[in-house]
Amino acid sequence: MRPDLDDVLSAVQRLLQAEVMPSVADPFVAEQVMYASLLLEYAKKAWPIEHQAVSEEHRDLDATLRALMPLLAALPGAVAADLLREVRAHLSATAAEGSASLDAVLARDREGRGLLDRAIPLGRASSEPAGADARAKLRATVDAYLGRAARRQEAAIALLGFTW
């Protein structure tokens, strides 16, 4: 048998608390050691379910980008057309990857969130009547995704019992 991640993180925590902490004289450094131990505790609680969180985020992000495609197509202008082309390419590449490694999925999701960020200004009100309905729907779609993402982050933070 080999140690799993929980065993490794627990060993580092014990080292910090039993060996490092007693030898630290500087209060700031002691505080940083305690904070590092707290982060390790969070990692121990989060890692068994992290694959589910990444998978949920990935599916939600892809679904949101797919929902944005017809809205981007309905918007006038080269900026919307360019972004639509990039969203299509992103989703095609994501689908072609199949069962990619975790780091590839995380990198792809960072790229997808960047595309989503670029869509936000396109949802702002404009004096042009063309595309007004698509802008409103785009804004609502992005806002709904951001709300779901915030709830996922709150759930992750709750693993440590913090309340905001």
VOPAGU-631516 format. One line per field, with one value per residue: residue in three letters; residue number from 1; x, y, z of N, C-alpha, C, O in turn; chain. Coordinates in steps of 0.1 Angstrom, whole numbers, plus 5000, padded with zeros to 4 digits. Layout:
# VOPAGU-631516
residu: [ALA, ...]
num: [NUM, ...]
n_x: [X, ...]
n_y: [Y, ...]
n_z: [Z, ...]
ca_x: [X, ...]
ca_y: [Y, ...]
ca_z: [Z, ...]
c_x: [X, ...]
c_y: [Y, ...]
c_z: [Z, ...]
o_x: [X, ...]
o_y: [Y, ...]
o_z: [Z, ...]
chaine: [A, ...]
# end
This chain:
# VOPAGU-631516
residu: [MET, ARG, PRO, ASP, LEU, ASP, ASP, VAL, LEU, SER, ALA, VAL, GLN, ARG, LEU, LEU, GLN, ALA, GLU, VAL, MET, PRO, SER, VAL, ALA, ASP, PRO, PHE, VAL, ALA, GLU, GLN, VAL, MET, TYR, ALA, SER, LEU, LEU, LEU, GLU, TYR, ALA, LYS, LYS, ALA, TRP, PRO, ILE, GLU, HIS, GLN, ALA, VAL, SER, GLU, GLU, HIS, ARG, ASP, LEU, ASP, ALA, THR, LEU, ARG, ALA, LEU, MET, PRO, LEU, LEU, ALA, ALA, LEU, PRO, GLY, ALA, VAL, ALA, ALA, ASP, LEU, LEU, ARG, GLU, VAL, ARG, ALA, HIS, LEU, SER, ALA, THR, ALA, ALA, GLU, GLY, SER, ALA, SER, LEU, ASP, ALA, VAL, LEU, ALA, ARG, ASP, ARG, GLU, GLY, ARG, GLY, LEU, LEU, ASP, ARG, ALA, ILE, PRO, LEU, GLY, ARG, ALA, SER, SER, GLU, PRO, ALA, GLY, ALA, ASP, ALA, ARG, ALA, LYS, LEU, ARG, ALA, THR, VAL, ASP, ALA, TYR, LEU, GLY, ARG, ALA, ALA, ARG, ARG, GLN, GLU, ALA, ALA, ILE, ALA, LEU, LEU, GLY, PHE, THR, TRP]
num: [1, 2, 3, 4, 5, 6, 7, 8, 9, 10, 11, 12, 13, 14, 15, 16, 17, 18, 19, 20, 21, 22, 23, 24, 25, 26, 27, 28, 29, 30, 31, 32, 33, 34, 35, 36, 37, 38, 39, 40, 41, 42, 43, 44, 45, 46, 47, 48, 49, 50, 51, 52, 53, 54, 55, 56, 57, 58, 59, 60, 61, 62, 63, 64, 65, 66, 67, 68, 69, 70, 71, 72, 73, 74, 75, 76, 77, 78, 79, 80, 81, 82, 83, 84, 85, 86, 87, 88, 89, 90, 91, 92, 93, 94, 95, 96, 97, 98, 99, 100, 101, 102, 103, 104, 105, 106, 107, 108, 109, 110, 111, 112, 113, 114, 115, 116, 117, 118, 119, 120, 121, 122, 123, 124, 125, 126, 127, 128, 129, 130, 131, 132, 133, 134, 135, 136, 137, 138, 139, 140, 141, 142, 143, 144, 145, 146, 147, 148, 149, 150, 151, 152, 153, 154, 155, 156, 157, 158, 159, 160, 161, 162, 163, 164]
n_x: [5008, 5003, 5009, 4980, 4968, 4957, 4971, 4997, 4993, 4984, 5007, 5025, 5011, 5014, 5042, 5045, 5031, 5042, 5070, 5079, 5064, 5068, 5094, 5094, 5099, 5091, 5060, 5045, 5055, 5048, 5020, 5017, 5025, 5005, 4984, 4991, 4988, 4961, 4953, 4962, 4944, 4920, 4926, 4927, 4900, 4888, 4899, 4888, 4864, 4869, 4871, 4844, 4835, 4851, 4842, 4815, 4817, 4829, 4810, 4789, 4800, 4806, 4779, 4769, 4784, 4776, 4749, 4753, 4761, 4740, 4730, 4752, 4755, 4732, 4738, 4749, 4779, 4815, 4830, 4813, 4809, 4836, 4840, 4821, 4831, 4855, 4844, 4830, 4853, 4866, 4847, 4846, 4872, 4873, 4854, 4867, 4888, 4880, 4885, 4903, 4934, 4934, 4947, 4946, 4918, 4913, 4929, 4915, 4891, 4898, 4904, 4878, 4864, 4876, 4866, 4840, 4842, 4848, 4824, 4808, 4808, 4794, 4768, 4759, 4738, 4728, 4726, 4718, 4690, 4692, 4697, 4690, 4673, 4688, 4711, 4701, 4693, 4718, 4731, 4715, 4720, 4748, 4749, 4734, 4751, 4773, 4761, 4756, 4783, 4793, 4778, 4789, 4815, 4810, 4801, 4825, 4841, 4827, 4835, 4854, 4840, 4837, 4819, 4803]
n_y: [4988, 5023, 5056, 5078, 5110, 5123, 5112, 5121, 5150, 5152, 5144, 5165, 5185, 5177, 5179, 5207, 5217, 5203, 5205, 5228, 5250, 5253, 5262, 5287, 5321, 5346, 5364, 5369, 5350, 5327, 5329, 5326, 5300, 5286, 5294, 5280, 5254, 5254, 5257, 5232, 5215, 5223, 5213, 5186, 5181, 5188, 5174, 5147, 5151, 5168, 5161, 5159, 5185, 5198, 5186, 5193, 5221, 5223, 5211, 5230, 5254, 5247, 5243, 5269, 5284, 5272, 5280, 5307, 5309, 5311, 5336, 5353, 5351, 5365, 5391, 5423, 5432, 5430, 5422, 5405, 5385, 5375, 5366, 5346, 5328, 5320, 5308, 5286, 5272, 5267, 5250, 5229, 5219, 5212, 5191, 5173, 5165, 5145, 5122, 5140, 5148, 5160, 5185, 5195, 5198, 5217, 5239, 5243, 5250, 5275, 5289, 5289, 5304, 5328, 5335, 5338, 5360, 5379, 5381, 5395, 5424, 5426, 5422, 5445, 5474, 5492, 5519, 5511, 5496, 5471, 5438, 5440, 5423, 5399, 5409, 5413, 5387, 5375, 5387, 5379, 5351, 5349, 5361, 5342, 5320, 5330, 5333, 5306, 5297, 5312, 5301, 5275, 5281, 5291, 5268, 5253, 5268, 5264, 5240, 5242, 5252, 5279, 5310, 5335]
n_z: [5000, 4994, 5005, 5004, 4991, 5013, 5035, 5030, 5031, 5058, 5071, 5064, 5077, 5104, 5106, 5103, 5125, 5148, 5146, 5131, 5139, 5168, 5168, 5157, 5161, 5152, 5152, 5128, 5110, 5124, 5122, 5094, 5092, 5105, 5089, 5065, 5074, 5078, 5051, 5042, 5055, 5043, 5017, 5023, 5029, 5005, 4983, 4979, 4966, 4946, 4919, 4912, 4915, 4896, 4873, 4873, 4871, 4846, 4828, 4832, 4823, 4796, 4787, 4791, 4773, 4750, 4750, 4746, 4719, 4698, 4706, 4704, 4676, 4668, 4674, 4662, 4644, 4643, 4665, 4680, 4661, 4658, 4684, 4686, 4667, 4680, 4703, 4692, 4681, 4705, 4719, 4700, 4702, 4729, 4729, 4712, 4727, 4745, 4771, 4788, 4806, 4840, 4843, 4817, 4813, 4832, 4822, 4798, 4807, 4820, 4797, 4785, 4805, 4801, 4775, 4781, 4798, 4779, 4766, 4782, 4780, 4756, 4763, 4774, 4776, 4747, 4724, 4700, 4683, 4671, 4679, 4706, 4721, 4720, 4734, 4760, 4766, 4765, 4786, 4808, 4806, 4811, 4837, 4851, 4850, 4864, 4889, 4896, 4896, 4918, 4939, 4939, 4947, 4972, 4985, 4984, 5001, 5024, 5033, 5052, 5073, 5075, 5076, 5058]
ca_x: [5000, 5011, 5001, 4972, 4970, 4953, 4982, 5008, 4989, 4984, 5021, 5030, 5005, 5020, 5055, 5044, 5026, 5050, 5084, 5082, 5057, 5075, 5107, 5092, 5098, 5084, 5046, 5040, 5058, 5039, 5007, 5018, 5026, 4991, 4976, 4995, 4982, 4946, 4951, 4963, 4932, 4910, 4929, 4923, 4886, 4883, 4904, 4880, 4852, 4873, 4868, 4830, 4834, 4857, 4833, 4803, 4821, 4832, 4797, 4781, 4807, 4803, 4765, 4767, 4790, 4767, 4737, 4757, 4763, 4729, 4729, 4763, 4751, 4722, 4744, 4756, 4793, 4826, 4834, 4804, 4812, 4849, 4839, 4813, 4841, 4863, 4836, 4828, 4865, 4868, 4838, 4850, 4885, 4869, 4847, 4877, 4898, 4875, 4888, 4917, 4939, 4928, 4953, 4941, 4905, 4914, 4933, 4905, 4880, 4903, 4901, 4864, 4860, 4881, 4857, 4828, 4845, 4848, 4810, 4801, 4806, 4784, 4755, 4756, 4728, 4734, 4716, 4713, 4679, 4695, 4703, 4686, 4668, 4700, 4720, 4694, 4694, 4732, 4734, 4709, 4727, 4761, 4745, 4729, 4763, 4781, 4754, 4759, 4797, 4794, 4773, 4799, 4826, 4806, 4801, 4838, 4846, 4820, 4842, 4862, 4831, 4837, 4807, 4806]
ca_y: [5000, 5035, 5067, 5086, 5124, 5126, 5108, 5131, 5163, 5151, 5143, 5178, 5193, 5173, 5185, 5221, 5220, 5197, 5208, 5241, 5260, 5256, 5269, 5300, 5332, 5358, 5361, 5369, 5337, 5317, 5331, 5320, 5285, 5282, 5295, 5269, 5242, 5255, 5254, 5218, 5210, 5225, 5204, 5172, 5179, 5191, 5166, 5135, 5155, 5178, 5157, 5162, 5199, 5202, 5181, 5202, 5234, 5221, 5209, 5242, 5263, 5244, 5245, 5283, 5288, 5267, 5289, 5320, 5309, 5318, 5350, 5360, 5352, 5375, 5404, 5429, 5436, 5420, 5417, 5393, 5374, 5369, 5358, 5334, 5319, 5315, 5299, 5274, 5265, 5262, 5239, 5218, 5214, 5205, 5178, 5164, 5160, 5133, 5121, 5146, 5149, 5171, 5198, 5199, 5202, 5230, 5249, 5245, 5258, 5289, 5296, 5291, 5315, 5340, 5338, 5343, 5374, 5388, 5382, 5404, 5438, 5426, 5422, 5458, 5482, 5499, 5527, 5504, 5486, 5458, 5429, 5443, 5411, 5390, 5414, 5410, 5372, 5372, 5392, 5369, 5338, 5351, 5363, 5329, 5312, 5336, 5330, 5292, 5296, 5318, 5291, 5265, 5286, 5292, 5254, 5249, 5275, 5259, 5227, 5245, 5257, 5294, 5316, 5349]
ca_z: [5000, 4994, 5011, 4995, 4993, 5027, 5043, 5027, 5036, 5072, 5075, 5063, 5088, 5116, 5106, 5105, 5139, 5158, 5144, 5126, 5148, 5181, 5166, 5151, 5171, 5146, 5152, 5115, 5104, 5130, 5116, 5081, 5093, 5109, 5077, 5057, 5080, 5075, 5037, 5040, 5060, 5033, 5007, 5027, 5028, 4992, 4973, 4975, 4958, 4936, 4905, 4909, 4913, 4883, 4862, 4873, 4865, 4831, 4821, 4833, 4815, 4782, 4784, 4790, 4761, 4739, 4750, 4741, 4705, 4690, 4710, 4697, 4662, 4666, 4677, 4651, 4647, 4641, 4678, 4684, 4651, 4662, 4697, 4682, 4660, 4690, 4711, 4684, 4681, 4719, 4721, 4692, 4708, 4741, 4725, 4706, 4737, 4751, 4785, 4789, 4820, 4848, 4840, 4804, 4815, 4839, 4812, 4788, 4814, 4821, 4784, 4784, 4813, 4794, 4764, 4788, 4802, 4767, 4762, 4792, 4775, 4745, 4769, 4779, 4769, 4736, 4718, 4687, 4686, 4666, 4689, 4720, 4728, 4722, 4744, 4772, 4769, 4768, 4800, 4817, 4806, 4818, 4851, 4857, 4851, 4875, 4902, 4899, 4900, 4931, 4948, 4939, 4955, 4986, 4990, 4986, 5013, 5036, 5037, 5064, 5083, 5075, 5072, 5053]
c_x: [5009, 5002, 4992, 4975, 4967, 4964, 4994, 5005, 4989, 4998, 5028, 5024, 5012, 5034, 5054, 5040, 5035, 5065, 5087, 5076, 5064, 5088, 5106, 5090, 5090, 5069, 5040, 5043, 5050, 5025, 5006, 5018, 5012, 4982, 4979, 4989, 4967, 4944, 4953, 4950, 4921, 4913, 4925, 4908, 4881, 4887, 4895, 4868, 4856, 4870, 4853, 4828, 4840, 4847, 4820, 4805, 4823, 4819, 4789, 4787, 4804, 4789, 4762, 4773, 4782, 4754, 4740, 4758, 4752, 4727, 4740, 4760, 4741, 4727, 4751, 4771, 4803, 4831, 4826, 4807, 4826, 4848, 4831, 4823, 4850, 4856, 4834, 4841, 4869, 4860, 4842, 4863, 4882, 4863, 4857, 4887, 4893, 4879, 4902, 4921, 4933, 4934, 4949, 4927, 4905, 4919, 4923, 4894, 4885, 4901, 4887, 4858, 4865, 4872, 4844, 4830, 4844, 4834, 4803, 4798, 4795, 4770, 4750, 4746, 4735, 4722, 4711, 4702, 4683, 4702, 4699, 4681, 4680, 4709, 4714, 4695, 4708, 4735, 4728, 4716, 4741, 4758, 4741, 4742, 4771, 4774, 4757, 4774, 4799, 4789, 4783, 4811, 4822, 4805, 4815, 4844, 4840, 4826, 4850, 4853, 4831, 4823, 4810, 4795]
c_y: [5012, 5046, 5075, 5101, 5129, 5123, 5118, 5144, 5163, 5150, 5157, 5187, 5190, 5179, 5200, 5224, 5215, 5202, 5223, 5252, 5263, 5264, 5283, 5311, 5344, 5355, 5361, 5355, 5326, 5317, 5324, 5305, 5280, 5283, 5284, 5256, 5242, 5252, 5239, 5210, 5211, 5215, 5190, 5170, 5181, 5180, 5153, 5139, 5165, 5174, 5160, 5177, 5204, 5198, 5189, 5215, 5233, 5219, 5222, 5253, 5260, 5246, 5260, 5288, 5284, 5276, 5302, 5320, 5315, 5333, 5359, 5362, 5362, 5390, 5410, 5432, 5425, 5414, 5404, 5382, 5367, 5361, 5345, 5323, 5312, 5305, 5286, 5266, 5259, 5250, 5227, 5211, 5206, 5191, 5168, 5158, 5147, 5133, 5126, 5145, 5161, 5185, 5203, 5204, 5216, 5241, 5252, 5253, 5273, 5296, 5299, 5303, 5329, 5344, 5343, 5357, 5383, 5390, 5393, 5418, 5438, 5425, 5436, 5466, 5490, 5508, 5521, 5495, 5472, 5450, 5431, 5431, 5401, 5395, 5411, 5396, 5368, 5376, 5383, 5356, 5339, 5353, 5350, 5320, 5317, 5333, 5315, 5290, 5302, 5308, 5279, 5269, 5287, 5278, 5249, 5255, 5269, 5246, 5230, 5250, 5272, 5298, 5330, 5358]
c_z: [5000, 5000, 5001, 4999, 5007, 5037, 5042, 5033, 5052, 5078, 5075, 5074, 5101, 5117, 5109, 5120, 5150, 5158, 5141, 5136, 5161, 5179, 5160, 5161, 5165, 5146, 5137, 5108, 5110, 5125, 5102, 5082, 5097, 5097, 5067, 5061, 5077, 5060, 5034, 5045, 5050, 5021, 5010, 5026, 5013, 4981, 4969, 4966, 4947, 4922, 4902, 4907, 4900, 4871, 4861, 4867, 4850, 4823, 4821, 4823, 4800, 4778, 4783, 4777, 4749, 4738, 4745, 4726, 4697, 4694, 4704, 4682, 4659, 4669, 4664, 4654, 4646, 4654, 4682, 4674, 4655, 4674, 4694, 4676, 4670, 4700, 4704, 4684, 4695, 4722, 4713, 4697, 4721, 4738, 4719, 4716, 4744, 4766, 4787, 4804, 4827, 4845, 4826, 4805, 4822, 4830, 4802, 4795, 4817, 4808, 4782, 4792, 4807, 4782, 4770, 4793, 4791, 4762, 4770, 4786, 4763, 4750, 4774, 4770, 4758, 4730, 4705, 4691, 4681, 4677, 4703, 4727, 4730, 4733, 4758, 4776, 4772, 4782, 4810, 4818, 4813, 4833, 4858, 4859, 4863, 4888, 4906, 4903, 4914, 4942, 4950, 4948, 4969, 4992, 4992, 4999, 5025, 5041, 5050, 5076, 5085, 5071, 5068, 5056]
o_x: [5020, 4990, 4997, 4982, 4974, 4967, 5000, 5013, 4993, 5001, 5035, 5031, 5015, 5038, 5062, 5046, 5037, 5072, 5095, 5083, 5066, 5093, 5116, 5082, 5084, 5065, 5030, 5034, 5045, 5019, 4997, 5012, 5008, 4973, 4969, 4984, 4961, 4934, 4946, 4946, 4913, 4904, 4920, 4903, 4870, 4880, 4894, 4863, 4847, 4866, 4850, 4821, 4833, 4845, 4816, 4798, 4818, 4817, 4783, 4780, 4801, 4786, 4755, 4766, 4780, 4750, 4732, 4757, 4755, 4723, 4738, 4764, 4741, 4719, 4758, 4774, 4800, 4836, 4832, 4808, 4827, 4853, 4835, 4822, 4853, 4862, 4835, 4841, 4873, 4865, 4841, 4864, 4888, 4866, 4856, 4893, 4902, 4876, 4912, 4913, 4928, 4927, 4947, 4923, 4897, 4914, 4921, 4888, 4877, 4897, 4883, 4850, 4858, 4869, 4838, 4821, 4839, 4831, 4793, 4787, 4789, 4761, 4739, 4745, 4746, 4710, 4700, 4703, 4678, 4712, 4705, 4685, 4680, 4714, 4721, 4698, 4711, 4742, 4734, 4717, 4744, 4765, 4745, 4743, 4775, 4782, 4760, 4777, 4807, 4795, 4784, 4816, 4831, 4809, 4817, 4851, 4846, 4823, 4852, 4858, 4825, 4816, 4819, 4795]
o_y: [5012, 5045, 5077, 5104, 5137, 5131, 5122, 5150, 5172, 5156, 5161, 5195, 5199, 5184, 5205, 5233, 5221, 5203, 5229, 5261, 5275, 5270, 5290, 5310, 5351, 5345, 5353, 5350, 5317, 5307, 5318, 5298, 5269, 5274, 5278, 5248, 5232, 5245, 5233, 5201, 5202, 5209, 5182, 5159, 5175, 5177, 5150, 5130, 5170, 5182, 5163, 5181, 5212, 5205, 5193, 5220, 5242, 5226, 5226, 5260, 5269, 5252, 5265, 5297, 5291, 5279, 5309, 5331, 5324, 5341, 5370, 5372, 5368, 5399, 5403, 5433, 5414, 5403, 5394, 5370, 5355, 5350, 5335, 5312, 5300, 5295, 5275, 5254, 5248, 5240, 5215, 5199, 5196, 5182, 5156, 5148, 5139, 5143, 5119, 5143, 5170, 5194, 5216, 5214, 5225, 5253, 5264, 5262, 5282, 5308, 5309, 5311, 5339, 5356, 5353, 5365, 5395, 5399, 5398, 5422, 5448, 5428, 5437, 5463, 5495, 5505, 5526, 5486, 5462, 5454, 5425, 5429, 5395, 5387, 5407, 5392, 5360, 5368, 5379, 5350, 5330, 5347, 5348, 5314, 5309, 5331, 5312, 5283, 5296, 5306, 5274, 5261, 5284, 5276, 5242, 5248, 5268, 5241, 5220, 5253, 5277, 5292, 5337, 5369]
o_z: [5005, 5001, 4989, 5008, 5013, 5046, 5052, 5040, 5058, 5088, 5084, 5080, 5109, 5128, 5117, 5126, 5160, 5168, 5147, 5140, 5164, 5189, 5157, 5170, 5173, 5140, 5135, 5102, 5104, 5123, 5099, 5073, 5091, 5095, 5061, 5053, 5074, 5057, 5026, 5039, 5047, 5016, 5001, 5022, 5010, 4972, 4958, 4959, 4940, 4914, 4890, 4898, 4893, 4862, 4850, 4859, 4842, 4813, 4811, 4816, 4792, 4767, 4774, 4771, 4739, 4727, 4740, 4720, 4689, 4685, 4699, 4676, 4648, 4665, 4657, 4666, 4648, 4655, 4686, 4678, 4654, 4675, 4699, 4679, 4670, 4704, 4710, 4686, 4696, 4727, 4717, 4698, 4723, 4745, 4722, 4713, 4748, 4773, 4787, 4813, 4821, 4843, 4825, 4799, 4818, 4831, 4799, 4788, 4816, 4808, 4777, 4788, 4809, 4780, 4765, 4792, 4792, 4755, 4766, 4786, 4761, 4743, 4779, 4758, 4760, 4732, 4700, 4700, 4686, 4682, 4712, 4739, 4741, 4741, 4767, 4788, 4781, 4789, 4820, 4828, 4821, 4841, 4869, 4870, 4872, 4898, 4917, 4912, 4922, 4952, 4961, 4956, 4978, 5004, 5002, 5006, 5036, 5052, 5058, 5087, 5094, 5063, 5074, 5053]
chaine: [A, A, A, A, A, A, A, A, A, A, A, A, A, A, A, A, A, A, A, A, A, A, A, A, A, A, A, A, A, A, A, A, A, A, A, A, A, A, A, A, A, A, A, A, A, A, A, A, A, A, A, A, A, A, A, A, A, A, A, A, A, A, A, A, A, A, A, A, A, A, A, A, A, A, A, A, A, A, A, A, A, A, A, A, A, A, A, A, A, A, A, A, A, A, A, A, A, A, A, A, A, A, A, A, A, A, A, A, A, A, A, A, A, A, A, A, A, A, A, A, A, A, A, A, A, A, A, A, A, A, A, A, A, A, A, A, A, A, A, A, A, A, A, A, A, A, A, A, A, A, A, A, A, A, A, A, A, A, A, A, A, A, A, A]
# end
